[in-house]
């Protein structure tokens, strides 16, 4: 099966459209004010309305209050949620929408236990552990830390670029790859040529 691609940290309509044209399955919208890729609900609504139907927008949150999530969803109705902080399973389930749970990988993290705890997640998104950051670090992790037999779909993230994504797909065989800083010309500004080259690298690795 083809590896799906998620282009995260979209802040502009033109970047969302570039991702769609290149063949991305998902785009990520960051509702996390401390990120340089933060979008307001109003900005997100405009981007969502511009996307062609096959592309799924994902709302990305980091340790939000329940009221904050509900307020954002009332204005920017993303169909899939991603929780990238320390949110517990019961919190992720409160919103009646499919969710992706990010796991920051380092030695000692029990990914199989995460899969049991978040058994109803659409996927686990595996990102590099970087102190004080919740994604977008541009740092890869050791892919050999991913155990065999994870019983949920796996989204591979963390330091993926045009140069290394084909190797990542061949070695880790994820269900999807997620990229943000690796296809940017500046923080929060995507480069259409890099997006296209990144997705070509994924397709080449799929064979």
C-alpha positions as CSV (number, residue, x, y, z in Angstrom):
1,X,0.0,0.0,0.0
2,X,1.1,3.6,-0.7
3,X,2.5,5.5,2.3
4,X,0.3,8.4,3.2
5,X,1.8,11.9,3.6
6,X,0.9,14.5,6.1
7,X,2.3,18.1,5.6
8,X,2.1,19.7,9.0
9,X,2.3,23.3,10.2
10,X,0.3,24.7,7.3
11,X,-0.3,28.5,7.8
12,X,-1.2,29.7,4.3
13,X,-3.9,28.7,1.7
14,X,-1.3,28.4,-1.0
15,X,0.8,25.9,1.0
16,X,-2.3,23.7,1.6
17,X,-3.1,23.8,-2.1
18,X,0.6,22.9,-2.9
19,X,0.4,19.9,-0.6
20,X,-2.9,18.8,-2.2
21,X,-1.5,19.1,-5.7
22,X,1.6,17.1,-4.8
23,X,-0.5,14.2,-3.4
24,X,-0.6,14.7,0.4
25,X,-3.4,12.9,2.2
26,X,-3.4,15.1,5.3
27,X,-2.4,18.7,6.3
28,X,-1.8,19.7,9.9
29,X,-3.1,22.9,11.4
30,X,-1.4,23.9,14.7
31,X,-3.6,25.3,17.4
32,X,-0.7,25.8,19.7
33,X,0.1,29.4,20.4
34,X,3.8,28.8,21.3
35,X,4.5,27.4,17.8
36,X,5.8,29.6,15.0
37,X,3.3,27.6,12.8
38,X,0.3,28.6,15.0
39,X,-2.9,29.4,13.2
40,X,-6.0,31.1,14.6
41,X,-9.4,29.3,14.2
42,X,-10.3,32.0,11.6
43,X,-7.1,31.3,9.6
44,X,-7.7,27.6,9.8
45,X,-11.3,27.9,8.6
46,X,-10.1,29.7,5.4
47,X,-7.5,27.0,4.8
48,X,-9.9,24.2,5.4
49,X,-12.4,25.7,2.9
50,X,-9.8,25.9,0.2
51,X,-8.8,22.2,0.3
52,X,-10.0,19.7,-2.3
53,X,-12.0,16.9,-0.9
54,X,-9.4,14.1,-0.8
55,X,-7.2,16.0,1.6
56,X,-8.0,15.7,5.4
57,X,-7.2,18.6,7.7
58,X,-5.9,17.6,11.1
59,X,-6.2,19.9,14.1
60,X,-3.0,19.7,16.2
61,X,-3.2,20.5,20.0
62,X,-0.7,20.4,22.8
63,X,-2.1,19.9,26.3
64,X,-5.2,22.0,25.7
65,X,-8.1,22.6,28.0
66,X,-11.3,20.9,26.9
67,X,-13.1,24.2,26.5
68,X,-10.3,25.4,24.2
69,X,-10.7,22.4,21.9
70,X,-14.4,22.8,21.8
71,X,-14.2,26.5,21.1
72,X,-11.8,26.0,18.2
73,X,-13.9,23.1,16.7
74,X,-16.9,25.4,16.7
75,X,-15.1,27.7,14.4
76,X,-12.7,25.4,12.5
77,X,-14.4,22.0,12.2
78,X,-11.4,19.8,11.6
79,X,-12.5,16.1,11.1
80,X,-9.4,14.6,12.8
81,X,-7.6,15.7,16.0
82,X,-4.0,15.2,16.9
83,X,-2.8,15.4,20.5
84,X,0.9,16.1,20.8
85,X,1.3,16.7,24.5
86,X,0.7,14.5,27.6
87,X,-3.1,14.1,27.0
88,X,-4.6,11.0,28.6
89,X,-6.7,8.6,26.5
90,X,-9.9,9.6,28.2
91,X,-9.3,13.2,27.2
92,X,-8.6,12.4,23.6
93,X,-11.9,10.5,23.4
94,X,-14.1,13.4,24.7
95,X,-14.6,15.1,21.3
96,X,-16.3,12.4,19.3
97,X,-13.7,12.6,16.5
98,X,-10.9,10.3,15.3
99,X,-7.7,11.2,16.9
100,X,-3.9,10.7,16.4
101,X,-1.7,10.5,19.5
102,X,1.9,11.7,19.2
103,X,4.6,9.8,21.1
104,X,8.0,11.4,21.6
105,X,10.4,8.5,21.1
106,X,13.6,7.9,23.1
107,X,15.2,4.9,24.8
108,X,12.8,3.4,27.4
109,X,9.5,4.5,25.8
110,X,7.2,1.5,25.7
111,X,5.4,2.0,22.4
112,X,3.4,-1.2,22.7
113,X,2.0,0.1,26.0
114,X,1.1,3.4,24.3
115,X,-0.8,1.4,21.7
116,X,-2.7,-0.5,24.4
117,X,-3.5,2.7,26.3
118,X,-4.7,4.6,23.2
119,X,-6.1,1.5,21.5
120,X,-8.9,3.5,19.8
121,X,-6.6,6.1,18.2
122,X,-6.6,6.3,14.4
123,X,-2.8,6.2,14.6
124,X,0.3,6.8,16.8
125,X,2.5,9.6,15.4
126,X,6.2,8.9,16.4
127,X,8.3,12.0,16.8
128,X,11.7,12.7,18.2
129,X,12.0,13.6,21.9
130,X,13.5,17.1,22.2
131,X,13.3,18.7,25.6
132,X,10.8,21.6,25.6
133,X,9.5,21.0,22.1
134,X,6.3,19.3,20.8
135,X,7.2,18.7,17.2
136,X,8.7,20.7,14.4
137,X,12.2,20.3,15.8
138,X,13.8,19.0,12.6
139,X,15.5,16.3,14.6
140,X,15.2,12.6,13.6
141,X,15.2,9.7,16.1
142,X,16.6,6.2,16.0
143,X,14.1,4.3,13.8
144,X,15.4,1.0,15.3
145,X,13.5,2.0,18.5
146,X,10.2,1.2,16.7
147,X,9.2,-2.3,17.9
148,X,7.7,-4.9,15.5
149,X,4.0,-5.6,15.7
150,X,2.7,-2.2,16.8
151,X,-1.1,-2.9,16.6
152,X,-2.0,0.6,15.4
153,X,-1.2,2.5,12.2
154,X,2.1,4.4,12.6
155,X,2.9,7.9,11.3
156,X,6.6,8.5,11.2
157,X,7.8,12.1,12.0
158,X,10.8,13.8,13.3
159,X,13.5,15.3,11.1
160,X,12.2,14.0,7.8
161,X,13.5,15.7,4.7
162,X,13.7,15.3,1.0
163,X,17.1,13.7,1.5
164,X,16.2,11.1,4.1
165,X,12.5,10.3,3.6
166,X,13.0,7.5,1.1
167,X,15.4,5.7,3.5
168,X,12.9,6.3,6.4
169,X,10.1,4.7,4.4
170,X,12.2,1.7,3.4
171,X,13.6,1.1,6.8
172,X,10.6,1.8,9.1
173,X,7.7,1.0,6.7
174,X,5.3,3.4,8.4
175,X,1.7,3.8,7.3
176,X,2.3,7.5,6.9
177,X,5.1,10.1,7.1
178,X,4.7,13.5,8.6
179,X,6.8,16.5,7.8
180,X,6.9,20.2,8.7
181,X,10.2,22.0,8.9
182,X,11.7,19.6,6.3
183,X,9.7,21.2,3.5
184,X,9.9,24.9,4.6
185,X,11.7,27.9,3.2
186,X,11.1,29.7,6.6
187,X,9.3,28.7,9.8
188,X,5.6,28.3,8.9
189,X,6.2,29.0,5.1
190,X,6.2,25.8,3.0
191,X,8.2,25.4,-0.3
192,X,6.1,23.9,-3.0
193,X,9.1,22.3,-4.8
194,X,10.3,20.7,-1.5
195,X,6.8,19.3,-0.9
196,X,6.7,17.8,-4.3
197,X,10.2,16.4,-4.0
198,X,9.4,15.0,-0.6
199,X,6.3,13.1,-1.8
200,X,8.3,11.9,-4.8
201,X,10.8,10.4,-2.4
202,X,8.0,8.6,-0.6
203,X,6.6,7.2,-3.8
204,X,10.0,6.1,-5.0
205,X,10.5,4.2,-1.7
206,X,7.0,2.6,-2.0
207,X,8.2,1.1,-5.3
